[in-house]
Amino acid sequence: MSGSGGLLSVDYEVSGRVQGVFFRKYTQGEAKRLGLVGWVQNTSHGTVQGQVQGPAERVRELQEWLRKTGSPQSRISHAEFSNEKPIAALEHTDFKIVK
């Protein structure tokens, strides 16, 4: 896998008190601040999931944010990341909240 320079795509799922606390809105804001693209949505089993793409270094920053920070009223118990892979080009144009 490529080191720090290339583009990265990662899927994520965050558990805990993450619904009804503006978690998606804050995730979108943080991703946009970092210049990342992808999406975020609530799941039927009370978690938040999504995908993030962008420069590997920035993706790592959002992963850390998803693990430890979240929205002010959220309580994160676990953040799981999967399907991490280098990509040649971004597959999204923006960071969207999926309803």
DSSP file with accessible surface (Angstrom, degrees, kcal/mol):
  #  RESIDUE AA STRUCTURE BP1 BP2  ACC     N-H-->O    O-->H-N    N-H-->O    O-->H-N    TCO  KAPPA ALPHA  PHI   PSI    X-CA   Y-CA   Z-CA
    1    1 A M              0   0  165      0, 0.0     2,-0.0     0, 0.0    84,-0.0   0.000 360.0 360.0 360.0 151.9    0.0    0.0    0.0
    2    2 A S        -     0   0   62      5,-0.1     0, 0.0     1,-0.1     0, 0.0  -0.332 360.0-131.4 -72.5 155.9    1.1    3.5   -0.6
    3    3 A G        -     0   0   64     -2,-0.0    -1,-0.1     1,-0.0     3,-0.1   0.678  58.9 -43.4 -77.2-121.0    2.5    5.6    2.2
    4    4 A S  S    S+     0   0   91      1,-0.2    53,-0.8    52,-0.1    52,-0.1   0.648 120.5  66.6 -92.7 -14.6    1.4    9.1    3.0
    5    5 A G  S    S+     0   0   71     51,-0.1    -1,-0.2    50,-0.1    -3,-0.0   0.815  83.1  72.2 -85.3 -30.5    1.2   10.7   -0.4
    6    6 A G  S    S-     0   0   28      1,-0.1    50,-2.5    49,-0.1     2,-0.3  -0.036  85.3 -85.4 -85.1-177.5   -1.6    9.1   -2.3
    7    7 A L  E     -AB  55  87A  47     80,-0.6    80,-1.9    48,-0.2     2,-0.3  -0.663  43.0-162.0 -86.1 145.5   -5.4    9.1   -2.2
    8    8 A L  E     -AB  54  86A   6     46,-3.1    46,-1.9    -2,-0.3     2,-0.4  -0.946  12.0-157.9-130.7 145.9   -7.1    6.8    0.2
    9    9 A S  E     +AB  53  85A   0     76,-2.4    76,-2.2    -2,-0.3     2,-0.4  -0.994  18.3 173.8-122.8 131.5  -10.7    5.4    0.5
   10   10 A V  E     -A   52   0A   0     42,-2.5    42,-2.7    -2,-0.4     2,-0.3  -0.999  21.6-146.5-139.9 134.8  -11.9    4.1    3.9
   11   11 A D  E     -AB  51  82A  35     71,-2.7    71,-2.2    -2,-0.4     2,-0.3  -0.733  25.5-172.0 -91.9 150.5  -15.3    2.9    5.0
   12   12 A Y  E     -AB  50  81A   7     38,-2.6    38,-2.2    -2,-0.3     2,-0.3  -0.973  21.1-168.3-144.1 156.1  -16.3    3.6    8.6
   13   13 A E  E     -AB  49  80A  53     67,-2.0    67,-3.0    -2,-0.3     2,-0.5  -0.965  12.4-160.5-143.9 128.1  -18.9    2.8   11.2
   14   14 A V  E     -AB  48  79A   0     34,-3.3    34,-2.0    -2,-0.3     2,-0.3  -0.943   6.9-164.8-116.1 129.8  -19.2    4.6   14.6
   15   15 A S  E     + B   0  78A  34     63,-3.3    62,-2.5    -2,-0.5    63,-1.4  -0.744  44.7  56.5-110.1 160.8  -21.0    3.2   17.6
   16   16 A G  E    S- B   0  76A  36     -2,-0.3     2,-1.5    60,-0.3     3,-0.3  -0.909 108.9 -16.0 123.3-151.6  -22.2    4.8   20.8
   17   17 A R  E    S+ B   0  75A 131     58,-2.6    58,-1.5    -2,-0.3    30,-0.1  -0.688  88.4 128.5 -88.8  85.8  -24.5    7.8   21.3
   18   18 A V        +     0   0    1     -2,-1.5     2,-0.4    28,-0.5     5,-0.3   0.404  44.5  78.2-125.2  -1.0  -24.1    9.0   17.7
   19   19 A Q  S    S+     0   0   70     -3,-0.3    29,-0.0    27,-0.2    28,-0.0  -0.901  97.2  18.1-111.5 143.4  -27.7    9.5   16.5
   20   20 A G  S    S+     0   0   75     -2,-0.4    -1,-0.2     1,-0.0    -3,-0.0   0.657 103.5  90.4  76.9  15.3  -29.8   12.5   17.4
   21   21 A V  S    S-     0   0    3     -3,-0.3    52,-0.5    51,-0.0    53,-0.2   0.030 106.3-102.4-129.9  24.8  -26.7   14.5   18.4
   22   22 A F  S  > S+     0   0  132     51,-0.1     4,-2.4    49,-0.1     5,-0.2   0.738  72.9 145.4  61.8  26.0  -25.8   16.2   15.1
   23   23 A F  H  >  +     0   0    3     -5,-0.3     4,-2.5     1,-0.2     5,-0.2   0.916  69.1  49.0 -61.2 -43.6  -23.1   13.6   14.5
   24   24 A R  H  > S+     0   0   58     -6,-0.2     4,-2.7     2,-0.2    -1,-0.2   0.924 111.4  49.5 -63.2 -43.6  -23.6   13.5   10.7
   25   25 A K  H  > S+     0   0  131      1,-0.2     4,-2.3     2,-0.2    -1,-0.2   0.924 113.8  44.8 -62.8 -44.4  -23.6   17.3   10.4
   26   26 A Y  H  X S+     0   0  109     -4,-2.4     4,-2.6     2,-0.2    -1,-0.2   0.878 112.0  52.8 -68.8 -35.9  -20.4   17.7   12.4
   27   27 A T  H  X S+     0   0    0     -4,-2.5     4,-2.8    -5,-0.2     5,-0.2   0.936 109.9  48.5 -63.4 -44.3  -18.8   14.8   10.5
   28   28 A Q  H  X S+     0   0   46     -4,-2.7     4,-2.6     1,-0.2     5,-0.2   0.929 112.1  49.3 -60.4 -44.9  -19.7   16.6    7.2
   29   29 A G  H  X S+     0   0   40     -4,-2.3     4,-2.3     1,-0.2    -2,-0.2   0.914 112.9  46.0 -61.7 -43.8  -18.2   19.8    8.5
   30   30 A E  H  X S+     0   0   34     -4,-2.6     4,-1.9     2,-0.2    -1,-0.2   0.917 112.6  50.6 -67.0 -42.2  -15.0   18.2    9.7
   31   31 A A  H  <>S+     0   0    0     -4,-2.8     5,-3.0     1,-0.2     4,-0.4   0.930 112.3  46.9 -62.0 -44.2  -14.6   16.3    6.4
   32   32 A K  H ><5S+     0   0   98     -4,-2.6     3,-1.3     1,-0.2    -1,-0.2   0.901 108.6  55.2 -65.5 -38.7  -15.1   19.5    4.4
   33   33 A R  H 3<5S+     0   0  158     -4,-2.3    -1,-0.2     1,-0.3    -2,-0.2   0.883 110.8  45.9 -60.1 -36.0  -12.7   21.4    6.6
   34   34 A L  T 3<5S-     0   0    7     -4,-1.9    -1,-0.3    -5,-0.1    -2,-0.2   0.457 117.8-114.2 -85.3  -3.9  -10.1   18.7    5.8
   35   35 A G  T < 5 +     0   0   56     -3,-1.3    -3,-0.2    -4,-0.4     2,-0.2   0.795  67.1 144.6  76.4  29.1  -10.9   18.8    2.1
   36   36 A L      < -     0   0    5     -5,-3.0     2,-0.3    -6,-0.2    -1,-0.2  -0.609  35.8-150.5 -99.9 160.6  -12.3   15.3    2.0
   37   37 A V  E     +C   53   0A  14     16,-2.5    16,-2.8    -2,-0.2     2,-0.3  -0.833  43.4  82.6-123.3 163.9  -15.2   13.8    0.0
   38   38 A G  E     -Cd  52  95A   2     56,-2.3    58,-2.3    -2,-0.3     2,-0.3  -0.996  62.5 -83.9 145.6-145.9  -17.6   10.9    0.7
   39   39 A W  E     -Cd  51  96A  64     12,-2.2    12,-1.6    -2,-0.3     2,-0.3  -0.975  19.0-156.1-157.6 164.6  -20.8   10.4    2.7
   40   40 A V  E     +Cd  50  97A   0     56,-1.7    58,-3.2    -2,-0.3     2,-0.3  -0.992  17.5 167.7-146.1 143.6  -22.3    9.7    6.1
   41   41 A Q  E     -C   49   0A  47      8,-2.6     8,-2.8    -2,-0.3     2,-0.2  -0.993  34.9-109.0-153.2 155.9  -25.6    8.2    7.2
   42   42 A N  E     -C   48   0A  51     56,-0.5     2,-0.3    -2,-0.3     6,-0.2  -0.558  34.6-141.1 -76.4 151.7  -27.5    6.8   10.2
   43   43 A T    >   -     0   0   16      4,-2.5     3,-1.3    -2,-0.2    -1,-0.0  -0.729  21.5-113.8-109.1 166.4  -28.1    3.1   10.2
   44   44 A S  T 3  S+     0   0  128      1,-0.3    -1,-0.1    -2,-0.3    -2,-0.0   0.661 113.4  59.8 -72.9 -14.6  -31.2    1.2   11.4
   45   45 A H  T 3  S-     0   0  126      2,-0.1    -1,-0.3     0, 0.0     3,-0.1   0.099 123.1 -95.6-105.2  24.5  -29.2   -0.3   14.3
   46   46 A G  S <  S+     0   0   32     -3,-1.3   -28,-0.5     1,-0.3   -30,-0.2   0.549  87.9 109.1  85.8   9.2  -28.2    3.0   15.9
   47   47 A T        -     0   0   11    -32,-0.1    -4,-2.5   -29,-0.1     2,-0.4  -0.551  62.7-124.8-107.2 177.2  -24.8    3.6   14.4
   48   48 A V  E     +AC  14  42A   0    -34,-2.0   -34,-3.3    -6,-0.2     2,-0.3  -0.984  32.1 177.9-120.7 134.5  -23.4    6.1   11.9
   49   49 A Q  E     +AC  13  41A  57     -8,-2.8    -8,-2.6    -2,-0.4     2,-0.3  -0.899  11.3 127.3-132.9 165.1  -21.6    4.8    8.8
   50   50 A G  E     -AC  12  40A   3    -38,-2.2   -38,-2.6    -2,-0.3     2,-0.3  -0.982  43.8 -95.6 176.8-166.6  -20.0    6.2    5.7
   51   51 A Q  E     -AC  11  39A  24    -12,-1.6   -12,-2.2    -2,-0.3     2,-0.4  -0.993  24.1-164.0-140.4 142.7  -17.1    6.4    3.4
   52   52 A V  E     -AC  10  38A   1    -42,-2.7   -42,-2.5    -2,-0.3     2,-0.3  -0.983   7.6-178.5-130.2 140.9  -14.3    9.0    3.2
   53   53 A Q  E     +AC   9  37A   0    -16,-2.8   -16,-2.5    -2,-0.4   -44,-0.2  -0.993  29.0  84.7-138.2 147.4  -11.8    9.7    0.4
   54   54 A G  E    S-A    8   0A   1    -46,-1.9   -46,-3.1    -2,-0.3    33,-0.1  -0.961  78.5 -10.4 157.0-168.0   -8.9   12.1    0.0
   55   55 A P  E >>  -A    7   0A  57      0, 0.0     4,-2.4     0, 0.0     3,-0.7  -0.325  65.9-122.8 -57.6 134.8   -5.2   12.5    0.7
   56   56 A A  H 3> S+     0   0    4    -50,-2.5     4,-2.5     1,-0.3     5,-0.2   0.864 109.7  54.7 -50.5 -43.4   -4.1    9.7    3.1
   57   57 A E  H 3> S+     0   0  120    -53,-0.8     4,-1.4     1,-0.2    -1,-0.3   0.904 111.5  44.2 -60.4 -41.1   -2.8   12.2    5.7
   58   58 A R  H <> S+     0   0   98     -3,-0.7     4,-2.0     2,-0.2    -1,-0.2   0.864 109.9  55.1 -72.9 -37.4   -6.2   14.0    5.9
   59   59 A V  H  X S+     0   0    0     -4,-2.4     4,-2.5     1,-0.2    -2,-0.2   0.926 106.3  52.8 -59.9 -42.1   -8.2   10.7    5.9
   60   60 A R  H  X S+     0   0  107     -4,-2.5     4,-2.2    -5,-0.2    -1,-0.2   0.882 106.2  53.8 -60.9 -38.1   -6.1    9.7    9.0
   61   61 A E  H  X S+     0   0   73     -4,-1.4     4,-2.1     1,-0.2    -1,-0.2   0.919 110.0  46.3 -62.7 -43.3   -7.0   13.0   10.7
   62   62 A L  H  X S+     0   0    0     -4,-2.0     4,-3.0     2,-0.2     5,-0.2   0.898 108.9  55.8 -68.1 -36.5  -10.8   12.3   10.1
   63   63 A Q  H  X S+     0   0    7     -4,-2.5     4,-1.9     1,-0.2    -1,-0.2   0.930 108.9  47.4 -58.9 -43.6  -10.3    8.8   11.4
   64   64 A E  H  X S+     0   0   79     -4,-2.2     4,-2.2     1,-0.2     5,-0.4   0.908 111.8  50.5 -63.8 -40.8   -8.9   10.1   14.6
   65   65 A W  H  X>S+     0   0   26     -4,-2.1     4,-2.4     1,-0.2     5,-1.2   0.917 110.5  49.1 -63.0 -43.0  -11.7   12.7   14.9
   66   66 A L  H  <5S+     0   0    0     -4,-3.0    -1,-0.2     1,-0.2    -2,-0.2   0.833 114.1  47.3 -66.2 -33.0  -14.3    9.9   14.4
   67   67 A R  H  <5S+     0   0  107     -4,-1.9    -2,-0.2    -5,-0.2    -1,-0.2   0.869 131.6  10.5 -72.1 -40.5  -12.6    7.8   17.0
   68   68 A K  H  <5S+     0   0  146     -4,-2.2    -3,-0.2    -5,-0.1    -2,-0.2   0.673 127.2  31.2-120.6 -23.3  -12.2   10.4   19.7
   69   69 A T  T  <5 +     0   0   84     -4,-2.4    -3,-0.2    -5,-0.4     7,-0.2   0.850  60.7 150.1-110.2 -73.1  -14.1   13.7   19.1
   70   70 A G      < -     0   0    5     -5,-1.2   -52,-0.1     5,-0.1    -3,-0.1  -0.180  65.8 -22.8  65.6-161.9  -17.4   13.5   17.1
   71   71 A S  S >  S-     0   0    2      1,-0.1     3,-1.5   -53,-0.0   -48,-0.1  -0.429  72.9-103.3 -78.6 159.1  -20.1   16.1   17.8
   72   72 A P  T 3  S+     0   0   88      0, 0.0    -1,-0.1     0, 0.0   -50,-0.1   0.831 120.0  39.4 -53.7 -36.2  -20.2   17.9   21.1
   73   73 A Q  T 3  S+     0   0  105    -52,-0.5   -51,-0.1     2,-0.0    -3,-0.1   0.474  94.8 106.0 -95.8  -0.3  -23.1   15.8   22.5
   74   74 A S    <   -     0   0    6     -3,-1.5     2,-0.4   -53,-0.2   -56,-0.2  -0.356  54.0-155.7 -77.8 158.2  -22.0   12.4   21.1
   75   75 A R  E     -B   17   0A 152    -58,-1.5   -58,-2.6    -2,-0.1     2,-0.5  -0.901  14.1-155.2-132.0 102.5  -20.4    9.6   23.1
   76   76 A I  E     +B   16   0A  41     -2,-0.4   -60,-0.3   -60,-0.2     3,-0.1  -0.675  21.5 170.5 -84.6 124.1  -18.3    7.4   20.9
   77   77 A S  E     -     0   0A  91    -62,-2.5     2,-0.3    -2,-0.5   -61,-0.2   0.736  69.0   0.0 -99.7 -29.5  -17.8    3.9   22.1
   78   78 A H  E     -B   15   0A  98    -63,-1.4   -63,-3.3     2,-0.0     2,-0.4  -0.964  51.3-163.2-161.1 137.9  -16.2    2.3   19.0
   79   79 A A  E     -B   14   0A  15     -2,-0.3     2,-0.4   -65,-0.2   -65,-0.2  -0.997  15.2-166.9-124.6 124.9  -15.1    3.4   15.5
   80   80 A E  E     -B   13   0A 110    -67,-3.0   -67,-2.0    -2,-0.4     2,-0.4  -0.937   1.3-163.8-115.6 135.4  -14.5    0.6   13.0
   81   81 A F  E     +B   12   0A  44     -2,-0.4     2,-0.3   -69,-0.2   -69,-0.2  -0.944  16.6 163.1-120.4 138.3  -12.7    1.2    9.7
   82   82 A S  E     +B   11   0A  51    -71,-2.2   -71,-2.7    -2,-0.4    -2,-0.0  -0.918  48.2  36.9-146.2 171.1  -12.7   -1.2    6.8
   83   83 A N  E     +     0   0A 105     -2,-0.3     2,-0.3     1,-0.2    -1,-0.1   0.824  67.5 178.1  52.7  37.2  -12.1   -1.6    3.0
   84   84 A E  E     +     0   0A  61    -74,-0.1   -74,-0.2    -3,-0.1    -1,-0.2  -0.563  11.7 153.4 -71.7 128.3   -9.1    0.8    3.2
   85   85 A K  E     -B    9   0A  91    -76,-2.2   -76,-2.4    -2,-0.3     2,-0.2  -0.991  46.8-109.4-155.4 146.8   -7.5    1.0   -0.2
   86   86 A P  E     -B    8   0A  62      0, 0.0     2,-0.3     0, 0.0   -78,-0.3  -0.510  37.5-161.3 -71.3 144.8   -5.4    3.4   -2.3
   87   87 A I  E     -B    7   0A  23    -80,-1.9   -80,-0.6    -2,-0.2     3,-0.1  -0.950  23.3-142.8-128.9 152.7   -7.4    5.0   -5.1
   88   88 A A  S    S+     0   0  106     -2,-0.3     2,-0.3     1,-0.2    -1,-0.1   0.809  86.7   8.2 -82.1 -31.5   -6.2    6.7   -8.3
   89   89 A A  S    S-     0   0   64    -82,-0.0    -1,-0.2   -35,-0.0     2,-0.1  -0.987  87.2 -91.0-148.5 155.1   -9.0    9.3   -8.3
   90   90 A L        -     0   0   78     -2,-0.3   -81,-0.0     1,-0.1   -52,-0.0  -0.425  24.4-157.9 -66.9 140.1  -11.8   10.5   -6.0
   91   91 A E  S    S+     0   0  113     -2,-0.1     2,-0.3   -54,-0.1    -1,-0.1   0.432  75.4  52.4 -98.5  -3.8  -15.1    8.7   -6.5
   92   92 A H        -     0   0   55      1,-0.1     3,-0.1   -53,-0.0   -55,-0.1  -0.916  62.7-153.1-127.9 158.9  -17.2   11.6   -5.0
   93   93 A T  S    S+     0   0  137     -2,-0.3     2,-0.3   -55,-0.1    -1,-0.1   0.572  79.4   7.1-105.0 -13.3  -17.3   15.3   -5.6
   94   94 A D  S    S-     0   0   64    -56,-0.1   -56,-2.3     2,-0.0     2,-0.6  -0.877  79.8 -96.4-152.0 178.4  -18.5   16.4   -2.2
   95   95 A F  E     -d   38   0A   0    -58,-0.3     2,-0.3    -2,-0.3   -56,-0.3  -0.947  50.1-171.0-110.8 112.5  -19.1   15.1    1.3
   96   96 A K  E     -d   39   0A 108    -58,-2.3   -56,-1.7    -2,-0.6     2,-0.6  -0.764  27.8-132.8-110.4 149.8  -22.8   14.4    1.6
   97   97 A I  E     -d   40   0A  44     -2,-0.3     2,-0.5   -58,-0.2   -56,-0.2  -0.886  27.6-149.3 -92.7 120.2  -25.2   13.5    4.4
   98   98 A V              0   0   53    -58,-3.2   -56,-0.5    -2,-0.6   -74,-0.0  -0.811 360.0 360.0 -93.2 128.8  -27.3   10.6    3.1
   99   99 A K              0   0  202     -2,-0.5   -58,-0.0   -58,-0.1    -1,-0.0  -0.563 360.0 360.0 -86.5 360.0  -30.8   10.4    4.5
